[in-house]
Amino acid sequence: MPPAPASICLLRLSALGDVTHVVPLVRNLQDAWPDCALTWIIGRGEHRLLEGLHGVEFIEYDKKSGLGGMRLLRRTLRGRRFDALLQMQVAARANLLSAFVPARRRIGYDRSRAKDLHGLFINERIADRPGIHVLDAIGSFCEPLGLAPARPVRWDLPVPDEAHAWARAQWPDDGRRTLMISPCSSHAVRNWRPERYAAVADHAAARGWRVVLCGGRSELERRTGDAIIVAMRSPVLDLIGKDTLKQLPALLARADLLMTPDSGPMHIANAMGTAVLGLHAASNPARSGPYTTQRYCADRYDAAARRYLGRPANELKWGTKIEHDGVMDLVTVEDGVAAFERYVADSLS
């Protein structure tokens, strides 16, 4: 075991799925060095999701605060110096913000993933390993410190008892399996057509499953949910806009299977142990799909690469996104039903 650092600062502001990927790294650091002080600079919404994570000091940075917020961070950290900064976000704002964090070692991404002058703000890099999942890339930030990534990974998200109680109250424990649908990503071009969600949901309902909708309070999520309800022949429990960020993980944990595009709920559900039917054409499920249940993805990423970029997916730079209008139409209802049936067959075997 290498010598334990006294303090480590993690910088990852967003988004919900990505900060979920950071939690296994936190658990690995805590298991190796239980006395090491961990500080995490994080976005406001992401903090609401992870508030209460044992052994971690959170410092919020409001993206809207600009340079003033960066100066506030410097004042907050005055008199402190971390043994290491793990700079896990390459966007320009995060790179500049990291300059206000005093640290002896400044560990960032390899050159192939660096952008927006990332290299100017770090003095060490993680190894370049194309072809790995985002969670594994983040997990490798422990390697310059002398640790190996943990296997298997562990999340243990901080979900309060009252959140689980709220989730249990939403439908009875009557033995029926539950398909939950979180239909919207923060990237609108990743979203599937409502009538296609409805068709797969009706298929599940015909198999005796309960169907539940969940989502946030945005106008797009409400409109999409309404369109799914109108298109369905079967009853559906509509919980869109009714949960909080603390209740969301508990709600997702009650489902047997979540159907969703590449989104924060996909990764939160995965962390809570729920299988995910991921809908992929705009992004590669091998890189950013549900970490433990990629088998149940409806994957048309290669077809999208050939149609929109003129070459197969294996010839693209790892991490290429194909966020073109209409790309998700490549994922058919039959793809969704087939993925659902793969899960059913596995759960009965």
C-alpha positions as CSV (number, residue, x, y, z in Angstrom):
1,M,0.0,0.0,0.0
2,P,1.5,3.4,-1.0
3,P,1.8,6.1,1.7
4,A,-1.6,7.6,2.5
5,P,-2.1,11.3,1.4
6,A,-3.5,13.5,4.1
7,S,-6.0,15.2,1.8
8,I,-7.4,14.9,-1.7
9,C,-9.6,17.3,-3.6
10,L,-11.9,16.0,-6.3
11,L,-13.2,18.4,-8.9
12,R,-16.2,17.2,-10.9
13,L,-19.1,19.7,-11.1
14,S,-21.6,17.9,-13.3
15,A,-23.7,16.1,-14.6
16,L,-25.8,13.7,-12.5
17,G,-24.7,10.6,-14.3
18,D,-21.0,11.6,-14.3
19,V,-20.9,12.4,-10.5
20,T,-22.5,9.0,-10.0
21,H,-19.5,7.6,-11.8
22,V,-17.2,9.3,-9.3
23,V,-18.7,7.6,-6.2
24,P,-16.9,4.3,-6.8
25,L,-13.6,6.2,-6.9
26,V,-14.5,7.8,-3.6
27,R,-15.3,4.4,-2.1
28,N,-12.0,3.0,-3.3
29,L,-10.0,5.9,-1.8
30,Q,-11.9,5.6,1.5
31,D,-11.3,1.8,1.7
32,A,-7.5,2.3,1.0
33,W,-7.0,5.4,3.2
34,P,-9.8,5.8,5.8
35,D,-8.1,8.7,7.4
36,C,-7.5,10.7,4.2
37,A,-9.6,13.9,4.1
38,L,-11.7,14.1,0.9
39,T,-13.1,17.3,-0.4
40,W,-15.3,17.4,-3.5
41,I,-16.0,20.6,-5.5
42,I,-19.3,19.9,-7.1
43,G,-22.3,21.6,-8.8
44,R,-25.4,22.6,-6.8
45,G,-27.9,20.0,-8.2
46,E,-25.3,17.3,-8.1
47,H,-24.7,18.1,-4.5
48,R,-28.4,17.6,-3.7
49,L,-28.2,14.1,-5.1
50,L,-25.0,13.1,-3.2
51,E,-25.5,15.1,0.0
52,G,-24.7,12.9,3.0
53,L,-22.0,10.9,1.2
54,H,-20.1,9.6,4.3
55,G,-16.6,11.0,4.8
56,V,-16.8,13.7,2.1
57,E,-16.7,17.5,2.5
58,F,-18.6,19.1,-0.3
59,I,-18.0,22.6,-1.6
60,E,-20.6,23.8,-4.1
61,Y,-19.7,25.9,-7.1
62,D,-22.6,27.6,-8.9
63,K,-21.8,27.7,-12.6
64,K,-23.7,30.9,-13.0
65,S,-21.4,32.7,-10.5
66,G,-18.5,32.9,-13.0
67,L,-15.3,34.4,-11.8
68,G,-16.9,35.7,-8.6
69,G,-17.6,32.2,-7.6
70,M,-14.1,31.1,-8.4
71,R,-12.7,33.9,-6.1
72,L,-15.1,32.7,-3.4
73,L,-13.7,29.2,-3.7
74,R,-10.2,30.6,-3.3
75,R,-11.3,32.4,-0.1
76,T,-13.0,29.2,1.1
77,L,-9.7,27.3,0.6
78,R,-7.4,29.9,2.0
79,G,-4.7,28.4,4.2
80,R,-5.3,24.9,2.9
81,R,-3.1,22.9,0.5
82,F,-4.2,19.4,-0.8
83,D,-1.8,16.6,-1.3
84,A,-3.5,16.0,-4.6
85,L,-6.2,17.5,-6.9
86,L,-8.1,15.0,-9.1
87,Q,-9.2,17.3,-12.0
88,M,-11.9,15.1,-13.6
89,Q,-13.6,17.6,-15.9
90,V,-12.0,19.0,-19.0
91,A,-14.5,21.8,-19.8
92,A,-13.0,25.3,-19.9
93,R,-14.9,26.5,-16.8
94,A,-13.8,23.5,-14.7
95,N,-10.2,23.9,-15.9
96,L,-10.1,27.6,-14.9
97,L,-11.8,26.8,-11.6
98,S,-9.1,24.2,-10.8
99,A,-6.5,27.0,-10.8
100,F,-8.1,28.3,-7.6
101,V,-7.4,25.0,-5.8
102,P,-4.0,24.8,-4.1
103,A,-2.6,21.4,-4.5
104,R,0.9,19.8,-4.8
105,R,-0.1,17.2,-7.3
106,R,-2.6,18.1,-10.0
107,I,-3.8,14.9,-11.8
108,G,-5.8,15.2,-15.0
109,Y,-6.7,13.4,-18.2
110,D,-4.4,12.0,-20.8
111,R,-3.8,14.1,-23.9
112,S,-6.3,12.3,-26.1
113,R,-9.2,13.3,-23.8
114,A,-7.9,16.7,-22.8
115,K,-9.4,19.9,-24.3
116,D,-9.9,23.6,-23.5
117,L,-6.3,24.0,-22.3
118,H,-6.7,21.2,-19.7
119,G,-2.9,20.4,-19.8
120,L,-2.1,23.9,-18.5
121,F,-3.8,23.2,-15.2
122,I,-2.4,19.8,-14.3
123,N,1.1,18.3,-13.8
124,E,0.3,14.6,-14.0
125,R,-2.0,12.6,-16.3
126,I,-3.9,9.3,-16.1
127,A,-3.1,6.6,-18.6
128,D,-4.6,6.8,-22.1
129,R,-6.9,3.7,-22.4
130,P,-9.3,4.1,-25.3
131,G,-12.2,1.7,-25.3
132,I,-13.1,1.8,-21.7
133,H,-16.3,3.0,-19.9
134,V,-16.5,6.5,-18.5
135,L,-16.8,5.0,-15.0
136,D,-13.5,3.1,-15.5
137,A,-11.8,6.2,-16.8
138,I,-12.8,8.1,-13.7
139,G,-11.8,5.2,-11.5
140,S,-8.3,5.2,-13.0
141,F,-7.6,8.6,-11.3
142,C,-6.4,6.6,-8.3
143,E,-3.6,5.0,-10.3
144,P,-1.1,7.9,-10.2
145,L,-1.6,7.8,-6.4
146,G,-0.5,4.1,-6.4
147,L,-3.9,2.4,-6.1
148,A,-5.5,0.0,-8.4
149,P,-9.2,0.6,-9.4
150,A,-11.5,-1.4,-7.2
151,R,-13.2,-4.6,-8.5
152,P,-16.1,-4.9,-8.2
153,V,-17.1,-1.3,-7.9
154,R,-19.3,0.0,-5.1
155,W,-21.6,2.9,-4.9
156,D,-23.7,2.9,-1.7
157,L,-25.4,6.2,-2.7
158,P,-26.7,8.2,0.3
159,V,-30.4,7.7,0.2
160,P,-32.3,8.6,3.4
161,D,-34.9,6.3,5.0
162,E,-37.7,8.8,4.3
163,A,-36.9,8.7,0.6
164,H,-37.3,4.9,0.6
165,A,-40.5,5.2,2.5
166,W,-41.9,7.7,0.0
167,A,-40.9,5.4,-2.9
168,R,-42.6,2.4,-1.2
169,A,-45.8,4.4,-0.8
170,Q,-46.2,5.0,-4.6
171,W,-47.4,1.5,-5.5
172,P,-48.2,-1.7,-3.5
173,D,-45.8,-4.7,-3.1
174,D,-48.1,-7.0,-4.9
175,G,-45.6,-9.2,-6.7
176,R,-46.0,-7.5,-10.1
177,R,-42.8,-6.6,-11.8
178,T,-42.3,-2.9,-12.7
179,L,-41.1,-1.3,-15.9
180,M,-40.2,2.4,-15.2
181,I,-39.7,4.8,-18.0
182,S,-37.6,8.0,-17.6
183,P,-38.1,9.3,-21.2
184,C,-35.9,12.4,-21.4
185,S,-32.2,13.1,-21.5
186,S,-30.7,16.6,-21.0
187,H,-29.6,16.3,-24.6
188,A,-32.9,16.4,-26.5
189,V,-31.6,14.6,-29.6
190,R,-31.0,11.5,-27.5
191,N,-34.7,11.2,-26.7
192,W,-37.0,8.5,-28.2
193,R,-40.4,9.1,-29.7
194,P,-43.3,8.9,-27.2
195,E,-45.3,6.5,-29.3
196,R,-42.3,4.1,-29.3
197,Y,-42.1,4.2,-25.5
198,A,-45.8,3.6,-25.4
199,A,-45.5,0.5,-27.7
200,V,-42.9,-1.1,-25.5
201,A,-44.8,-0.2,-22.4
202,D,-48.0,-1.8,-23.8
203,H,-46.0,-4.9,-24.6
204,A,-44.7,-5.1,-21.0
205,A,-48.2,-4.4,-19.6
206,A,-49.6,-7.3,-21.7
207,R,-47.0,-9.5,-20.0
208,G,-48.4,-8.5,-16.6
209,W,-46.0,-5.7,-15.8
210,R,-46.8,-2.4,-14.0
211,V,-45.6,0.7,-16.0
212,V,-44.5,3.8,-14.2
213,L,-43.3,7.1,-15.7
214,C,-40.8,9.3,-13.9
215,G,-38.9,12.5,-14.7
216,G,-38.2,16.0,-13.7
217,R,-40.3,19.2,-13.7
218,S,-39.3,20.6,-17.1
219,E,-41.9,21.4,-19.7
220,L,-40.3,18.9,-22.1
221,E,-40.6,16.0,-19.6
222,R,-44.2,16.9,-18.9
223,R,-45.1,17.1,-22.5
224,T,-43.3,13.8,-23.3
225,G,-45.0,12.0,-20.5
226,D,-48.4,13.2,-21.6
227,A,-47.7,12.0,-25.1
228,I,-46.7,8.6,-23.8
229,I,-49.9,8.3,-21.7
230,V,-52.1,9.3,-24.7
231,A,-50.4,6.7,-26.9
232,M,-50.7,3.8,-24.5
233,R,-53.6,1.4,-24.4
234,S,-52.7,0.2,-20.9
235,P,-52.9,2.1,-17.5
236,V,-49.7,3.8,-16.3
237,L,-48.7,5.3,-13.0
238,D,-47.5,8.9,-13.7
239,L,-44.9,10.2,-11.3
240,I,-43.3,12.8,-13.5
241,G,-42.3,15.8,-11.5
242,K,-43.4,14.3,-8.2
243,D,-40.0,13.2,-6.7
244,T,-37.0,15.1,-5.4
245,L,-33.4,14.3,-6.2
246,K,-33.1,12.4,-2.9
247,Q,-36.2,10.4,-3.7
248,L,-35.2,9.6,-7.3
249,P,-32.7,6.9,-6.4
250,A,-35.2,5.2,-4.0
251,L,-37.8,5.3,-6.7
252,L,-35.5,3.8,-9.3
253,A,-34.5,1.1,-6.9
254,R,-38.1,-0.1,-6.7
255,A,-38.2,-0.8,-10.4
256,D,-37.2,-4.1,-11.9
257,L,-36.2,-2.5,-15.2
258,L,-35.7,1.2,-16.3
259,M,-36.1,2.2,-19.9
260,T,-34.3,5.4,-20.7
261,P,-32.0,7.1,-23.2
262,D,-28.4,8.0,-22.2
263,S,-29.2,10.1,-19.1
264,G,-28.6,10.7,-15.4
265,P,-31.4,8.4,-14.3
266,M,-29.7,5.6,-16.3
267,H,-26.6,5.8,-14.2
268,I,-28.4,6.4,-10.9
269,A,-30.6,3.3,-11.5
270,N,-27.5,1.3,-12.3
271,A,-25.9,2.4,-9.1
272,M,-29.0,1.4,-7.1
273,G,-28.9,-2.1,-8.6
274,T,-31.7,-1.7,-11.1
275,A,-31.3,-3.2,-14.6
276,V,-31.5,-0.6,-17.4
277,L,-32.9,-0.9,-20.9
278,G,-30.7,1.8,-22.4
279,L,-31.7,3.4,-25.8
280,H,-28.6,4.2,-27.8
281,A,-27.9,5.6,-31.2
282,A,-26.4,9.1,-30.4
283,S,-23.9,7.6,-27.9
284,N,-21.9,4.4,-27.5
285,P,-23.3,2.2,-24.8
286,A,-19.9,0.6,-24.3
287,R,-18.6,3.9,-23.2
288,S,-21.6,5.6,-21.5
289,G,-24.3,3.0,-21.2
290,P,-25.5,1.4,-17.9
291,Y,-22.3,0.1,-16.4
292,T,-23.5,-3.4,-15.3
293,T,-26.4,-4.1,-17.6
294,Q,-25.3,-3.2,-21.1
295,R,-26.8,-6.5,-22.3
296,Y,-30.3,-5.0,-22.2
297,C,-29.5,-1.9,-24.3
298,A,-31.2,-1.3,-27.6
299,D,-28.0,-0.3,-29.5
300,R,-28.0,1.3,-32.9
301,Y,-24.8,3.3,-32.5
302,D,-23.0,1.5,-35.3
303,A,-25.9,2.1,-37.7
304,A,-25.8,5.8,-36.7
305,A,-22.1,6.0,-37.4
306,R,-22.5,4.5,-40.8
307,R,-25.5,6.7,-41.8
308,Y,-24.4,10.1,-40.4
309,L,-20.6,9.8,-40.4
310,G,-20.0,7.4,-43.3
311,R,-18.0,4.8,-41.4
312,P,-18.5,2.0,-38.8
313,A,-18.4,2.8,-35.1
314,N,-15.1,0.9,-34.6
315,E,-13.4,3.5,-36.9
316,L,-14.6,6.5,-34.8
317,K,-12.6,8.2,-32.1
318,W,-13.6,6.7,-28.8
319,G,-16.3,8.9,-27.2
320,T,-17.6,10.3,-30.5
321,K,-21.3,11.4,-30.1
322,I,-23.6,11.3,-33.1
323,E,-26.2,13.9,-31.9
324,H,-28.0,14.5,-35.2
325,D,-31.7,15.2,-35.5
326,G,-33.5,12.0,-36.0
327,V,-30.7,9.7,-35.0
328,M,-32.8,8.0,-32.3
329,D,-35.3,6.9,-35.0
330,L,-32.8,4.2,-35.8
331,V,-33.9,2.5,-32.6
332,T,-37.1,0.7,-33.4
333,V,-39.9,-0.6,-31.3
334,E,-38.8,-4.1,-32.1
335,D,-35.3,-3.2,-30.7
336,G,-36.9,-2.1,-27.5
337,V,-39.2,-5.2,-27.2
338,A,-36.2,-7.5,-27.9
339,A,-34.2,-5.8,-25.2
340,F,-37.1,-6.1,-22.8
341,E,-37.5,-9.8,-23.6
342,R,-33.7,-10.4,-23.1
343,Y,-34.2,-9.1,-19.5
344,V,-37.3,-11.2,-19.0
345,A,-35.5,-14.4,-20.2
346,D,-32.5,-13.7,-18.0
347,S,-34.6,-13.0,-14.9
348,L,-36.5,-16.3,-15.3
349,S,-33.4,-18.4,-15.9
